[in-house]
């Protein structure tokens, strides 16, 4: 009699899983899957009923980001400011505010373009929520800068001279090829 290899493999895997469940059940004192409430009274650990059901709120002073994004636009300053974090990129020291950021998720579209004099730039078109954030950040930081980064690489520093209320930010680039490459990376979600 010839046994199908797939069937044999399925039987072995199923047997291993069932044996593992029984071993786990034995390890838990035979209470795994029981409907009764178990009170942990032995040992020095935290009783199960005392473990919080939700994670604690983030530390308010923390500058650690809970969201990751390949594109991040920070409110920034050339001088130290309260709440700003010093970063060094491309041999340049910048102070960025991690509380005032625009992310890739705030964008609708990206276009690589050139102005009348042939200077390349990337035009960032923000969605409604992103446009409101851009307006708020620029209105509160006139005289400072916006630092545009992609994958922790400094792309550009833009002086804030006015409130940007149209939801569009032009990011100056060194070359047209750089602008086209950045447009592609952002659009691809890279």
C-alpha positions in Angstrom: 0.0 0.0 0.0 1.4 3.4 -1.0 0.7 6.4 1.3 0.3 9.9 -0.1 3.2 12.1 1.1 1.0 15.1 1.6 -1.5 13.1 3.7 1.3 11.7 5.8 2.8 15.2 6.3 -0.7 16.4 7.3 -1.1 13.6 9.9 2.3 14.3 11.4 1.7 18.1 11.7 -1.8 17.6 13.1 -0.5 15.1 15.7 2.3 17.4 16.7 -0.1 20.3 17.1 -2.5 18.3 19.2 0.3 16.9 21.3 1.5 20.5 21.8 -1.9 21.6 23.0 -2.0 18.8 25.6 1.5 19.7 26.7 0.5 23.3 27.0 -2.6 22.4 28.9 -0.6 20.2 31.3 1.9 23.1 31.8 -1.0 25.4 32.7 -2.2 23.0 35.3 -5.0 21.7 33.2 -6.8 25.0 33.1 -6.3 25.9 29.4 -9.6 26.3 27.7 -11.6 26.0 30.9 -14.5 28.5 31.3 -13.9 29.1 35.0 -12.0 32.1 36.3 -8.6 31.2 37.6 -7.1 33.1 40.5 -3.4 33.0 40.7 -2.4 32.9 44.3 0.9 31.2 44.2 4.3 32.6 43.2 5.5 36.1 43.0 4.1 37.1 39.6 1.2 39.4 38.8 -2.1 37.6 39.0 -3.8 37.3 35.6 -6.8 39.4 36.7 -4.4 42.3 37.6 -2.8 42.5 34.2 -4.0 45.7 32.4 -6.2 45.0 29.4 -5.0 48.1 27.5 -1.4 49.4 27.0 -0.4 52.4 29.1 -0.6 55.8 27.5 2.7 57.0 26.0 5.0 59.1 28.1 4.0 62.8 27.4 7.7 63.9 27.3 8.7 61.2 25.0 10.0 62.2 21.5 9.8 58.6 20.3 7.5 58.3 17.3 4.9 55.6 17.3 4.4 55.9 13.5 7.1 55.3 11.0 7.1 57.1 7.7 9.7 57.3 4.9 8.9 61.0 4.3 8.8 63.3 7.3 8.6 67.1 7.2 9.6 68.7 10.5 9.2 72.2 11.9 12.8 73.1 12.6 15.2 75.7 13.8 18.9 76.5 13.3 19.2 77.2 17.0 18.2 75.1 20.1 14.6 75.5 21.2 12.6 73.9 24.0 11.1 70.6 22.9 13.3 70.4 19.8 15.8 67.6 19.2 19.2 68.2 17.7 20.0 66.0 14.7 23.0 66.1 12.5 22.5 65.3 8.8 25.0 65.8 6.0 27.4 67.6 8.4 24.6 70.0 9.3 23.2 70.5 12.8 19.4 71.1 12.8 16.9 71.2 15.7 13.6 69.5 14.8 10.3 69.4 16.6 9.0 65.8 16.6 5.6 67.1 17.8 5.2 69.2 14.6 5.5 66.9 11.6 3.9 66.0 8.3 4.1 62.4 7.1 3.7 60.5 3.8 0.2 59.6 4.9 -0.7 63.4 4.8 0.0 63.5 1.0 -2.4 63.2 -1.9 0.2 63.5 -4.7 3.8 64.3 -5.6 5.2 65.9 -8.8 8.8 66.6 -9.8 8.8 70.0 -11.7 11.1 72.9 -12.7 10.4 76.6 -12.3 10.8 79.3 -15.0 14.6 79.4 -14.5 14.9 75.6 -14.7 15.4 75.1 -11.0 14.1 71.6 -10.0 11.7 71.0 -7.1 9.3 68.5 -5.8 5.8 69.7 -5.3 4.0 68.0 -2.4 0.2 68.1 -2.5 -1.3 67.5 0.9 -4.7 65.9 1.6 -7.3 67.9 3.6 -5.9 66.8 7.0 -2.3 67.4 5.9 -3.2 70.8 4.5 -4.6 71.8 7.8 -1.4 70.6 9.6 0.8 72.4 7.1 -1.2 75.6 7.6 -1.0 75.3 11.4 2.8 74.4 11.4 3.7 77.2 9.1 1.6 79.8 10.8 3.2 79.0 14.2 6.8 78.9 12.9 7.3 81.9 10.7 11.0 82.8 10.7 12.0 79.1 11.3 12.2 76.3 8.8 10.7 73.1 7.5 13.1 70.2 7.3 12.2 67.6 4.7 13.7 64.2 5.2 13.3 60.9 3.4 14.4 57.7 5.1 16.3 59.8 7.6 18.2 61.6 4.8 18.1 65.4 4.7 16.4 66.4 1.5 15.9 70.2 2.0 15.5 73.0 4.5 12.8 75.5 3.5 12.5 78.9 5.3 9.0 79.6 6.5 8.3 83.2 5.4 4.5 83.0 5.4 1.6 80.7 6.3 1.0 78.0 3.6 -2.7 77.8 3.3 -3.1 76.1 -0.2 -1.9 72.6 0.9 1.0 72.6 -1.5 4.7 72.7 -0.5 7.5 73.1 -3.0 10.7 71.3 -2.0 13.9 72.6 -3.7 16.1 69.9 -5.1 19.8 69.9 -6.3 19.1 68.4 -9.7 16.1 67.4 -11.9 17.2 63.8 -11.6 17.1 64.0 -7.8 13.6 65.5 -8.0 12.4 62.7 -10.3 14.0 60.0 -8.1 12.4 61.4 -4.9 9.0 61.7 -6.6 9.2 58.0 -7.6 10.3 56.8 -4.2 7.6 58.7 -2.4 4.9 57.6 -4.9 6.1 54.0 -4.6 5.8 54.2 -0.8 9.6 53.7 -0.5 
